Amino acid sequence: MPLQKFQRSPGGNFYIRGTVAGQSVYESTGTSNRREAEALRIRTESKILQRHALGIEATLTFAEAALTYMEGGGEIRFMGPILQYFGADTRLADINNAAVNRAANVLYPDAKPATINRQLITPINAVINAAAEDGLCHPVKIRRRMVTERKTRWLTPEEFEVFAAELSPHMIQIIGFMIGTGARVRETLTLQTSTLYLASRQALLTPEDTKNGRSRMVRIPPRACDMLTSRPIPEAGAVFTTHTGQPYVMGVDDHGKKTGASIKTAFHRAREAAGFASTGPDKVTPHTIRHTWATWYYAQTRDFGAMLDLGGWADADTANIYRKIAPDDLSDRLLAHGWDFTIGAQLSNQRRTPHLYRFSS
């Protein structure tokens, strides 16, 4: 029978109830306005009839697919503006390169290509890929914007020695761990003693603290382990503390996700003392340490798969940005300064996590 609308109590929200094409419906319209409720009733009934006639692939909306993707643990950080732009009724089948270009012009009119890739195209591709994996649509690849290659700073072993000499004791621990493992600042500062395994020189980064919400076990090379243990480690709680011995206070975003604490003041002080740039393409920032780890690790191991696993990147394209072109003698120079990433770096086929190296994110 057609859907009917009704109010449970005078002045309350309208509800719709009934069975259409074998599908039972009983839900609130979220409004007490009779005309708005009637419009929603008609739209809901029409959608059910259309889906019954044409099938889910032809009628699935982007909003429905995005909800399923997010409920399955998908990244939600940039999804809000996209959902608002496409609304509740845009079909997933209508999301193509032209539609995304129009969305980019509205949502990010002045943004750089890399920003559009990260905040618009990557989330949309993720929703489409998830729906395709569930058999709800045909796979469609939204074209990414061309990003002009730019130099991203990394430190040579010799430069790092100059920088490390200017670090305060608590920063020696932090930077040592970061450059030895590739961990991000937030992942480092939230590390707990309960997941630090010095005996095997490993540390477990837990889902609530990693950027992509996936746990990973990182390896700590001997030189980094020496830096890590150069200052007493607390018996419990956070591994890394401020210069006063207090745990770092984590910020929290709108979704309850930890955003990390800041080491910028201490880092910038050491950077200036070491004579490194604070602006321009040669600027050295805390994130430079992650680029440095990836470059060093690959130079010594030539194991891109392990680099991808240990670095915690979601796709090979992103990881490849961090792996810089380096001279052939970098491995020997690293060894001369005590950096050996080959210890324990080789994984057996049984231990290596299978990877599908997707070249889009």
Contacts in CASP RR format, 6 or more apart in sequence:
PFRMAT RR
TARGET T0000
AUTHOR 0000-0000-0000
METHOD contacts of the structure
MODEL  1
MPLQKFQRSPGGNFYIRGTVAGQSVYESTGTSNRREAEALRIRTESKILQ
RHALGIEATLTFAEAALTYMEGGGEIRFMGPILQYFGADTRLADINNAAV
NRAANVLYPDAKPATINRQLITPINAVINAAAEDGLCHPVKIRRRMVTER
KTRWLTPEEFEVFAAELSPHMIQIIGFMIGTGARVRETLTLQTSTLYLAS
RQALLTPEDTKNGRSRMVRIPPRACDMLTSRPIPEAGAVFTTHTGQPYVM
GVDDHGKKTGASIKTAFHRAREAAGFASTGPDKVTPHTIRHTWATWYYAQ
TRDFGAMLDLGGWADADTANIYRKIAPDDLSDRLLAHGWDFTIGAQLSNQ
RRTPHLYRFSS
1 18 0 8 1.000
1 19 0 8 1.000
1 20 0 8 1.000
2 18 0 8 1.000
2 20 0 8 1.000
2 45 0 8 1.000
3 16 0 8 1.000
3 17 0 8 1.000
3 18 0 8 1.000
3 20 0 8 1.000
3 25 0 8 1.000
3 41 0 8 1.000
3 44 0 8 1.000
3 45 0 8 1.000
4 16 0 8 1.000
4 17 0 8 1.000
4 18 0 8 1.000
4 41 0 8 1.000
5 14 0 8 1.000
5 15 0 8 1.000
5 16 0 8 1.000
5 29 0 8 1.000
5 37 0 8 1.000
5 38 0 8 1.000
5 41 0 8 1.000
6 14 0 8 1.000
6 15 0 8 1.000
6 17 0 8 1.000
7 13 0 8 1.000
7 14 0 8 1.000
7 15 0 8 1.000
7 32 0 8 1.000
8 15 0 8 1.000
11 32 0 8 1.000
12 32 0 8 1.000
13 28 0 8 1.000
13 29 0 8 1.000
13 30 0 8 1.000
13 31 0 8 1.000
13 32 0 8 1.000
13 37 0 8 1.000
14 28 0 8 1.000
14 29 0 8 1.000
14 30 0 8 1.000
14 31 0 8 1.000
14 32 0 8 1.000
14 34 0 8 1.000
14 37 0 8 1.000
15 26 0 8 1.000
15 27 0 8 1.000
15 28 0 8 1.000
15 29 0 8 1.000
16 25 0 8 1.000
16 26 0 8 1.000
16 27 0 8 1.000
16 29 0 8 1.000
16 37 0 8 1.000
16 40 0 8 1.000
16 41 0 8 1.000
16 44 0 8 1.000
17 25 0 8 1.000
17 26 0 8 1.000
18 24 0 8 1.000
18 25 0 8 1.000
18 26 0 8 1.000
19 25 0 8 1.000
20 45 0 8 1.000
20 48 0 8 1.000
20 49 0 8 1.000
20 52 0 8 1.000
21 48 0 8 1.000
21 49 0 8 1.000
21 51 0 8 1.000
21 52 0 8 1.000
22 52 0 8 1.000
23 48 0 8 1.000
23 52 0 8 1.000
25 44 0 8 1.000
25 48 0 8 1.000
29 36 0 8 1.000
29 37 0 8 1.000
29 40 0 8 1.000
29 41 0 8 1.000
30 37 0 8 1.000
31 37 0 8 1.000
31 40 0 8 1.000
43 89 0 8 1.000
47 59 0 8 1.000
50 59 0 8 1.000
51 58 0 8 1.000
51 59 0 8 1.000
56 136 0 8 1.000
57 93 0 8 1.000
57 135 0 8 1.000
57 136 0 8 1.000
57 137 0 8 1.000
57 138 0 8 1.000
58 91 0 8 1.000
58 93 0 8 1.000
59 91 0 8 1.000
60 91 0 8 1.000
60 92 0 8 1.000
60 93 0 8 1.000
60 131 0 8 1.000
60 136 0 8 1.000
60 137 0 8 1.000
61 88 0 8 1.000
61 89 0 8 1.000
61 90 0 8 1.000
61 91 0 8 1.000
61 92 0 8 1.000
62 83 0 8 1.000
62 86 0 8 1.000
62 87 0 8 1.000
62 90 0 8 1.000
62 91 0 8 1.000
62 92 0 8 1.000
62 95 0 8 1.000
62 127 0 8 1.000
63 83 0 8 1.000
63 86 0 8 1.000
63 87 0 8 1.000
63 88 0 8 1.000
63 89 0 8 1.000
63 90 0 8 1.000
64 92 0 8 1.000
65 92 0 8 1.000
65 127 0 8 1.000
65 128 0 8 1.000
65 130 0 8 1.000
65 131 0 8 1.000
65 136 0 8 1.000
65 137 0 8 1.000
66 79 0 8 1.000
66 82 0 8 1.000
66 83 0 8 1.000
66 127 0 8 1.000
68 130 0 8 1.000
68 131 0 8 1.000
68 134 0 8 1.000
69 126 0 8 1.000
69 127 0 8 1.000
69 130 0 8 1.000
69 131 0 8 1.000
70 76 0 8 1.000
70 79 0 8 1.000
72 130 0 8 1.000
74 126 0 8 1.000
74 130 0 8 1.000
75 123 0 8 1.000
75 126 0 8 1.000
75 212 0 8 1.000
76 255 0 8 1.000
77 255 0 8 1.000
78 118 0 8 1.000
78 119 0 8 1.000
78 120 0 8 1.000
78 122 0 8 1.000
78 123 0 8 1.000
79 123 0 8 1.000
81 107 0 8 1.000
81 119 0 8 1.000
82 103 0 8 1.000
82 107 0 8 1.000
82 120 0 8 1.000
82 123 0 8 1.000
82 124 0 8 1.000
85 103 0 8 1.000
85 106 0 8 1.000
85 107 0 8 1.000
86 95 0 8 1.000
86 103 0 8 1.000
90 99 0 8 1.000
92 127 0 8 1.000
92 128 0 8 1.000
92 131 0 8 1.000
92 136 0 8 1.000
92 137 0 8 1.000
93 137 0 8 1.000
95 124 0 8 1.000
95 128 0 8 1.000
95 140 0 8 1.000
95 142 0 8 1.000
96 140 0 8 1.000
96 142 0 8 1.000
97 142 0 8 1.000
97 143 0 8 1.000
100 120 0 8 1.000
100 121 0 8 1.000
100 124 0 8 1.000
100 142 0 8 1.000
103 120 0 8 1.000
104 111 0 8 1.000
104 116 0 8 1.000
104 120 0 8 1.000
107 120 0 8 1.000
108 115 0 8 1.000
108 116 0 8 1.000
108 119 0 8 1.000
108 120 0 8 1.000
111 119 0 8 1.000
113 145 0 8 1.000
113 146 0 8 1.000
113 147 0 8 1.000
113 148 0 8 1.000
114 145 0 8 1.000
114 147 0 8 1.000
116 145 0 8 1.000
117 144 0 8 1.000
117 145 0 8 1.000
117 147 0 8 1.000
117 361 0 8 1.000
121 142 0 8 1.000
121 143 0 8 1.000
121 144 0 8 1.000
121 145 0 8 1.000
122 360 0 8 1.000
122 361 0 8 1.000
124 142 0 8 1.000
125 141 0 8 1.000
125 142 0 8 1.000
125 360 0 8 1.000
125 361 0 8 1.000
126 361 0 8 1.000
128 137 0 8 1.000
128 139 0 8 1.000
128 140 0 8 1.000
128 142 0 8 1.000
129 139 0 8 1.000
131 137 0 8 1.000
132 138 0 8 1.000
132 139 0 8 1.000
132 140 0 8 1.000
141 360 0 8 1.000
144 360 0 8 1.000
150 281 0 8 1.000
151 281 0 8 1.000
151 282 0 8 1.000
152 291 0 8 1.000
152 321 0 8 1.000
152 322 0 8 1.000
152 324 0 8 1.000
153 281 0 8 1.000
153 282 0 8 1.000
153 283 0 8 1.000
153 284 0 8 1.000
153 285 0 8 1.000
153 288 0 8 1.000
153 291 0 8 1.000
154 288 0 8 1.000
154 291 0 8 1.000
154 292 0 8 1.000
154 295 0 8 1.000
154 324 0 8 1.000
155 163 0 8 1.000
155 284 0 8 1.000
155 288 0 8 1.000
155 289 0 8 1.000
155 292 0 8 1.000
156 330 0 8 1.000
156 333 0 8 1.000
157 296 0 8 1.000
157 330 0 8 1.000
157 333 0 8 1.000
157 334 0 8 1.000
157 336 0 8 1.000
157 337 0 8 1.000
157 339 0 8 1.000
158 333 0 8 1.000
158 337 0 8 1.000
159 274 0 8 1.000
159 276 0 8 1.000
160 179 0 8 1.000
160 292 0 8 1.000
160 337 0 8 1.000
161 337 0 8 1.000
162 274 0 8 1.000
162 275 0 8 1.000
163 175 0 8 1.000
163 270 0 8 1.000
163 271 0 8 1.000
163 274 0 8 1.000
163 276 0 8 1.000
163 284 0 8 1.000
164 172 0 8 1.000
164 175 0 8 1.000
164 176 0 8 1.000
164 227 0 8 1.000
165 274 0 8 1.000
166 269 0 8 1.000
166 270 0 8 1.000
166 271 0 8 1.000
166 273 0 8 1.000
166 274 0 8 1.000
167 175 0 8 1.000
167 266 0 8 1.000
167 270 0 8 1.000
168 243 0 8 1.000
168 266 0 8 1.000
168 269 0 8 1.000
168 270 0 8 1.000
169 230 0 8 1.000
169 231 0 8 1.000
169 243 0 8 1.000
170 231 0 8 1.000
170 240 0 8 1.000
170 241 0 8 1.000
170 242 0 8 1.000
170 243 0 8 1.000
170 245 0 8 1.000
170 266 0 8 1.000
171 263 0 8 1.000
171 266 0 8 1.000
171 267 0 8 1.000
171 270 0 8 1.000
172 227 0 8 1.000
172 230 0 8 1.000
172 231 0 8 1.000
173 227 0 8 1.000
173 228 0 8 1.000
173 230 0 8 1.000
173 231 0 8 1.000
173 233 0 8 1.000
173 239 0 8 1.000
173 240 0 8 1.000
174 188 0 8 1.000
174 189 0 8 1.000
174 240 0 8 1.000
174 263 0 8 1.000
175 227 0 8 1.000
175 267 0 8 1.000
175 289 0 8 1.000
176 224 0 8 1.000
176 227 0 8 1.000
176 228 0 8 1.000
177 183 0 8 1.000
177 188 0 8 1.000
177 191 0 8 1.000
177 203 0 8 1.000
177 220 0 8 1.000
177 224 0 8 1.000
177 227 0 8 1.000
177 228 0 8 1.000
177 239 0 8 1.000
177 240 0 8 1.000
178 184 0 8 1.000
178 185 0 8 1.000
178 188 0 8 1.000
178 286 0 8 1.000
178 289 0 8 1.000
178 290 0 8 1.000
178 293 0 8 1.000
179 224 0 8 1.000
179 289 0 8 1.000
179 292 0 8 1.000
179 293 0 8 1.000
179 296 0 8 1.000
180 220 0 8 1.000
180 221 0 8 1.000
180 223 0 8 1.000
180 224 0 8 1.000
180 293 0 8 1.000
180 339 0 8 1.000
180 341 0 8 1.000
181 203 0 8 1.000
181 218 0 8 1.000
181 219 0 8 1.000
181 220 0 8 1.000
181 224 0 8 1.000
181 293 0 8 1.000
181 310 0 8 1.000
182 218 0 8 1.000
182 289 0 8 1.000
182 290 0 8 1.000
182 293 0 8 1.000
182 294 0 8 1.000
182 297 0 8 1.000
182 310 0 8 1.000
182 311 0 8 1.000
183 191 0 8 1.000
183 203 0 8 1.000
183 205 0 8 1.000
183 218 0 8 1.000
183 290 0 8 1.000
183 311 0 8 1.000
184 210 0 8 1.000
184 211 0 8 1.000
184 287 0 8 1.000
184 290 0 8 1.000
185 260 0 8 1.000
185 261 0 8 1.000
185 263 0 8 1.000
185 286 0 8 1.000
185 287 0 8 1.000
186 209 0 8 1.000
186 211 0 8 1.000
186 250 0 8 1.000
186 258 0 8 1.000
186 259 0 8 1.000
186 260 0 8 1.000
186 261 0 8 1.000
187 205 0 8 1.000
187 209 0 8 1.000
187 210 0 8 1.000
187 211 0 8 1.000
188 240 0 8 1.000
189 238 0 8 1.000
189 240 0 8 1.000
189 248 0 8 1.000
189 250 0 8 1.000
189 260 0 8 1.000
189 261 0 8 1.000
189 263 0 8 1.000
190 206 0 8 1.000
190 208 0 8 1.000
190 209 0 8 1.000
190 238 0 8 1.000
190 250 0 8 1.000
190 258 0 8 1.000
190 260 0 8 1.000
191 203 0 8 1.000
191 205 0 8 1.000
191 209 0 8 1.000
191 238 0 8 1.000
191 239 0 8 1.000
191 240 0 8 1.000
192 206 0 8 1.000
192 237 0 8 1.000
192 238 0 8 1.000
192 239 0 8 1.000
193 233 0 8 1.000
193 234 0 8 1.000
193 235 0 8 1.000
193 236 0 8 1.000
193 237 0 8 1.000
193 238 0 8 1.000
193 239 0 8 1.000
194 236 0 8 1.000
194 237 0 8 1.000
195 203 0 8 1.000
195 204 0 8 1.000
195 205 0 8 1.000
195 206 0 8 1.000
196 203 0 8 1.000
196 233 0 8 1.000
196 239 0 8 1.000
197 203 0 8 1.000
197 204 0 8 1.000
198 220 0 8 1.000
198 225 0 8 1.000
198 228 0 8 1.000
198 229 0 8 1.000
201 219 0 8 1.000
201 220 0 8 1.000
201 221 0 8 1.000
201 222 0 8 1.000
201 225 0 8 1.000
202 217 0 8 1.000
202 218 0 8 1.000
202 219 0 8 1.000
202 220 0 8 1.000
203 217 0 8 1.000
203 218 0 8 1.000
203 220 0 8 1.000
204 215 0 8 1.000
204 216 0 8 1.000
204 217 0 8 1.000
204 218 0 8 1.000
205 215 0 8 1.000
205 216 0 8 1.000
205 217 0 8 1.000
205 218 0 8 1.000
206 215 0 8 1.000
207 213 0 8 1.000
207 214 0 8 1.000
207 215 0 8 1.000
208 258 0 8 1.000
209 258 0 8 1.000
210 216 0 8 1.000
210 312 0 8 1.000
211 312 0 8 1.000
212 312 0 8 1.000
212 314 0 8 1.000
214 312 0 8 1.000
216 309 0 8 1.000
216 310 0 8 1.000
216 311 0 8 1.000
216 312 0 8 1.000
218 310 0 8 1.000
218 311 0 8 1.000
219 310 0 8 1.000
219 344 0 8 1.000
219 345 0 8 1.000
220 228 0 8 1.000
221 339 0 8 1.000
221 340 0 8 1.000
221 341 0 8 1.000
221 343 0 8 1.000
222 338 0 8 1.000
222 340 0 8 1.000
222 343 0 8 1.000
223 337 0 8 1.000
223 338 0 8 1.000
223 339 0 8 1.000
223 340 0 8 1.000
228 239 0 8 1.000
233 239 0 8 1.000
234 241 0 8 1.000
237 247 0 8 1.000
238 247 0 8 1.000
238 248 0 8 1.000
240 248 0 8 1.000
241 247 0 8 1.000
241 248 0 8 1.000
242 248 0 8 1.000
243 266 0 8 1.000
248 260 0 8 1.000
248 261 0 8 1.000
248 263 0 8 1.000
249 261 0 8 1.000
250 258 0 8 1.000
250 259 0 8 1.000
250 260 0 8 1.000
250 261 0 8 1.000
251 258 0 8 1.000
251 259 0 8 1.000
251 260 0 8 1.000
251 261 0 8 1.000
252 258 0 8 1.000
252 259 0 8 1.000
253 259 0 8 1.000
263 286 0 8 1.000
264 286 0 8 1.000
267 285 0 8 1.000
267 286 0 8 1.000
268 278 0 8 1.000
271 278 0 8 1.000
271 284 0 8 1.000
272 278 0 8 1.000
276 282 0 8 1.000
276 284 0 8 1.000
277 283 0 8 1.000
277 284 0 8 1.000
278 284 0 8 1.000
290 322 0 8 1.000
291 322 0 8 1.000
291 324 0 8 1.000
293 311 0 8 1.000
294 307 0 8 1.000
294 311 0 8 1.000
294 319 0 8 1.000
294 322 0 8 1.000
294 323 0 8 1.000
294 324 0 8 1.000
295 322 0 8 1.000
295 323 0 8 1.000
295 324 0 8 1.000
295 326 0 8 1.000
295 330 0 8 1.000
296 330 0 8 1.000
296 334 0 8 1.000
296 339 0 8 1.000
296 341 0 8 1.000
297 303 0 8 1.000
297 306 0 8 1.000
297 307 0 8 1.000
297 310 0 8 1.000
297 341 0 8 1.000
297 345 0 8 1.000
298 304 0 8 1.000
298 307 0 8 1.000
298 323 0 8 1.000
298 326 0 8 1.000
299 326 0 8 1.000
299 330 0 8 1.000
299 331 0 8 1.000
299 334 0 8 1.000
300 330 0 8 1.000
300 331 0 8 1.000
300 334 0 8 1.000
300 335 0 8 1.000
300 339 0 8 1.000
300 340 0 8 1.000
300 341 0 8 1.000
300 342 0 8 1.000
300 345 0 8 1.000
301 307 0 8 1.000
301 341 0 8 1.000
301 342 0 8 1.000
301 345 0 8 1.000
301 346 0 8 1.000
303 345 0 8 1.000
303 346 0 8 1.000
304 316 0 8 1.000
304 319 0 8 1.000
304 320 0 8 1.000
304 323 0 8 1.000
305 352 0 8 1.000
305 355 0 8 1.000
305 357 0 8 1.000
306 345 0 8 1.000
306 347 0 8 1.000
306 352 0 8 1.000
307 319 0 8 1.000
307 323 0 8 1.000
308 316 0 8 1.000
308 319 0 8 1.000
308 355 0 8 1.000
308 357 0 8 1.000
309 352 0 8 1.000
309 353 0 8 1.000
309 355 0 8 1.000
311 319 0 8 1.000
313 319 0 8 1.000
313 322 0 8 1.000
314 361 0 8 1.000
315 357 0 8 1.000
315 358 0 8 1.000
315 359 0 8 1.000
315 360 0 8 1.000
315 361 0 8 1.000
316 357 0 8 1.000
316 358 0 8 1.000
316 359 0 8 1.000
317 358 0 8 1.000
317 359 0 8 1.000
317 360 0 8 1.000
317 361 0 8 1.000
318 361 0 8 1.000
334 340 0 8 1.000
334 341 0 8 1.000
END
